[in-house]
Amino acid sequence: MDKQRMTLGVLILLPLVAACGTQTAGGGSGGVESAPVTGVHWTVDSLTVGGKTARAPSGAYLRIGDDGRVSGNLGCNGFGSKATLKGDHVVFGGMWTTDMACEKGAMSFERSLGRTLADKGAFTTKAEGDRLTLTAEGGDRISLTKEKDAPLRGTKWTVTALGDKNVSQPLPKGANAYFVLHADGTFDGRLGCNHASAQATVGDGHITLGPARTTRMMCQDSLMRTEKTLLGLFDGKVAYALDHRGIALTSANGTVVSAVADE
């Protein structure tokens, strides 16, 4: 997965009624044993509107926190909302999204999913095992599957954006930067041009990296600038924050490196 993260640009879609909810919803009227809906990373599989089903692009997901806060990705852009849950129903409130253009297919799916969530608002939930279906009045539905969290160690983390706590920018084309934290205490990967490795110690929400050992190739300027930023993570301590299949590394100078788990 090399889904790009984007510069934050808030776009208000529809000011529906927003409220927090902390309940879980399940099969209810469908006779299916109730299963938790909140606190789960639900990958969007497909969207059915007007009887026509479209497969979701890679990276589309939905997560409802225990406090009712909603986060996710519509297929290209990230979005947020709030949800009220009662029994086997969920109502989504006002929704915001980031504002970035992607390929035509992803944007088409995103527009359909965004309209469905904003216009319909209220859905009946049917959760069974690792599957969740949200069905709106009239029959339009969103099909989702529970996805497991990615472990810190042993995962190939593909770098998607660089920035700070306020703004991030996607990597330049061709950067293909990634890193892996191994169980034996080593850290290696590609920085945009060259490969690098170092010793690594994990503890108390931080990764302490030793000096980087790198190859010595030269690449185009944009890749070398990316590499210089990533080299700043080494020979020091960086904070890390895991969020399901995403990770953010924050260096002592405030640089934030965002990455997602590779498939």
C-alpha positions in Angstrom: 0.0 0.0 0.0 1.5 3.4 -0.9 -1.5 5.5 -0.2 -0.4 9.1 -0.1 -1.2 11.4 2.8 -2.1 14.9 1.9 -1.8 18.5 2.9 -4.6 19.3 5.3 -7.2 21.5 3.7 -10.6 21.4 5.4 -13.7 21.2 3.3 -17.1 21.2 5.0 -19.5 18.9 3.1 -22.7 19.1 5.0 -23.6 20.4 8.5 -25.7 17.5 9.7 -26.6 17.2 13.3 -23.4 16.0 15.2 -23.3 14.3 18.5 -21.0 11.8 20.3 -22.1 8.3 21.1 -20.3 5.6 23.0 -22.5 2.6 22.4 -21.9 -0.3 20.1 -24.2 -1.5 17.4 -24.8 -5.0 16.0 -27.1 -7.2 14.0 -30.2 -6.3 16.1 -33.3 -6.6 13.8 -31.4 -8.9 11.5 -31.2 -11.6 14.1 -27.4 -11.6 14.0 -25.5 -11.8 17.3 -24.4 -8.3 18.3 -20.8 -7.4 17.6 -18.8 -4.3 18.4 -18.7 -1.5 15.8 -16.6 1.1 17.6 -12.9 0.9 18.0 -12.4 -1.2 14.9 -10.6 -0.3 11.6 -13.2 -1.2 9.0 -11.8 -1.5 5.4 -14.4 -0.4 2.9 -15.0 -3.2 0.4 -17.7 -1.9 -1.7 -20.5 0.7 -2.1 -24.0 -0.1 -3.5 -26.1 2.8 -4.7 -29.2 2.5 -6.7 -28.6 -1.2 -7.1 -25.2 -0.8 -8.6 -22.1 -2.0 -6.7 -18.6 -0.4 -7.0 -15.5 -1.9 -5.5 -13.6 0.5 -3.1 -10.1 1.6 -4.0 -7.2 0.4 -1.7 -7.0 2.5 1.5 -10.7 3.4 1.9 -11.7 2.8 5.5 -13.9 3.9 8.4 -13.3 3.9 12.1 -15.7 5.0 14.9 -14.0 5.7 18.2 -15.6 4.8 21.5 -16.2 8.5 22.0 -18.2 8.7 18.7 -15.4 10.4 16.8 -15.2 9.1 13.2 -12.1 9.0 11.0 -11.4 7.4 7.7 -10.5 7.6 4.0 -13.1 8.0 1.2 -10.8 6.5 -1.4 -8.5 9.5 -1.9 -9.0 12.0 0.9 -9.2 11.5 4.6 -12.4 12.5 6.4 -13.8 13.0 9.9 -17.2 13.2 11.5 -19.1 12.3 14.7 -21.5 9.4 15.1 -24.4 8.6 17.4 -25.0 4.9 18.0 -28.1 3.4 19.4 -29.0 -0.3 19.1 -28.5 -1.3 15.5 -28.5 2.2 14.1 -25.7 4.8 13.5 -26.2 8.4 12.6 -23.3 10.4 11.1 -23.0 14.1 11.8 -21.3 16.9 10.0 -18.4 15.7 7.9 -15.1 17.3 6.9 -12.5 16.1 4.4 -9.0 16.9 3.3 -8.7 18.3 -0.3 -6.4 16.5 -2.7 -6.9 15.2 -6.2 -6.2 11.6 -7.0 -6.7 9.3 -10.0 -10.1 9.4 -11.7 -11.4 6.0 -10.4 -10.6 6.8 -6.8 -12.2 10.3 -7.0 -15.3 8.8 -8.5 -15.7 6.3 -5.7 -14.9 9.0 -3.2 -17.7 11.3 -4.4 -20.2 8.5 -4.2 -19.2 7.4 -0.8 -19.0 11.0 0.5 -22.5 11.7 -0.8 -23.9 8.5 0.7 -22.5 9.3 4.1 -23.5 12.9 4.1 -26.9 12.7 2.4 -28.2 9.5 4.0 -26.8 10.2 7.5 -28.6 7.3 9.2 -27.8 3.6 8.7 -28.8 0.3 10.1 -25.8 -1.8 11.1 -25.4 -5.5 10.7 -22.1 -6.8 12.2 -21.2 -10.4 12.0 -17.7 -11.7 12.7 -15.3 -9.6 10.7 -18.0 -8.2 8.4 -20.0 -5.0 8.8 -22.8 -3.7 6.5 -24.3 -0.2 6.8 -27.6 0.0 5.1 -29.5 3.3 4.5 -33.2 3.8 4.0 -33.9 2.9 0.4 -31.3 0.1 0.3 -28.0 1.8 -0.4 -25.3 0.1 1.6 -21.6 0.1 2.5 -19.9 -3.2 2.9 -16.8 -3.3 5.2 -14.3 -5.9 6.7 -12.4 -5.7 9.9 -8.7 -5.3 9.4 -6.1 -6.3 12.0 -3.6 -3.9 13.4 -0.1 -3.9 12.0 2.7 -4.7 14.5 5.5 -2.2 15.1 8.2 -4.7 14.4 8.5 -6.8 11.3 6.2 -4.5 9.2 7.4 -2.8 6.1 6.3 0.8 6.7 6.0 2.8 3.4 6.6 6.5 4.0 3.8 8.6 2.6 4.4 12.2 3.9 6.8 14.5 5.6 6.0 17.6 7.6 5.2 18.8 11.1 2.3 18.6 13.5 0.3 21.1 11.4 1.1 20.4 7.7 2.4 17.5 5.7 3.4 17.0 2.1 3.4 13.8 0.1 6.7 12.4 -1.0 8.0 13.4 -4.5 7.4 10.9 -7.3 9.9 8.1 -7.3 10.9 8.4 -3.7 9.6 5.0 -2.6 10.9 5.4 0.9 10.2 2.8 3.5 11.6 1.3 6.8 11.4 -1.9 8.8 12.1 -2.3 12.5 13.3 -5.8 13.0 13.0 -8.0 16.1 16.8 -8.3 16.4 17.1 -4.6 17.2 18.0 -3.3 13.7 16.3 -0.7 11.6 16.7 -0.5 7.8 15.0 0.8 4.7 15.2 3.2 1.8 15.4 7.0 2.3 14.3 8.1 -1.1 17.5 7.4 -2.9 19.9 5.4 -0.7 19.4 2.5 1.6 20.2 2.9 5.3 20.5 0.8 8.4 21.1 1.4 12.1 20.8 -0.2 15.5 17.4 0.5 17.2 16.1 0.4 20.8 12.3 0.7 21.5 11.0 1.9 24.9 8.5 4.3 26.5 6.9 5.3 23.2 10.2 6.1 21.5 12.7 4.5 19.1 16.3 5.4 19.7 18.3 5.1 16.5 22.0 4.8 16.2 24.1 6.5 13.4 23.0 5.6 9.9 25.0 3.4 7.6 24.0 4.3 4.0 24.8 3.5 0.4 26.4 6.3 -1.6 24.2 6.9 -4.7 23.2 10.3 -6.1 19.7 10.9 -7.3 17.6 13.9 -8.5 17.4 16.9 -6.1 13.8 16.2 -4.9 14.8 12.7 -3.8 18.0 13.9 -2.1 16.0 16.5 -0.1 13.6 13.8 1.1 16.6 11.7 2.0 18.2 14.5 4.0 15.0 14.9 6.0 14.8 11.2 6.8 18.5 11.1 7.8 17.5 13.5 10.5 15.8 10.7 12.3 19.0 8.8 12.9 21.5 9.2 15.8 18.8 10.3 18.2 15.4 9.5 19.8 12.1 9.7 17.9 8.6 9.4 19.3 6.3 7.0 17.5 2.5 6.7 17.5 0.8 3.7 16.0 -2.7 4.0 14.6 -3.9 0.6 13.3 -1.9 0.3 10.0 -0.3 3.7 10.2 2.6 5.1 12.1 4.0 8.6 12.8 7.6 9.2 13.8 8.3 12.6 15.4 11.9 13.7 15.7 13.3 16.0 18.4 13.1 19.0 16.0 9.4 18.4 15.3 9.7 16.7 11.9 6.8 14.2 11.4 7.3 11.2 9.2 4.0 9.5 8.3 3.9 5.9 7.0 1.5 3.1 6.3 1.9 -0.7 6.5 2.7 -2.3 3.2 0.3 -5.1 2.1 
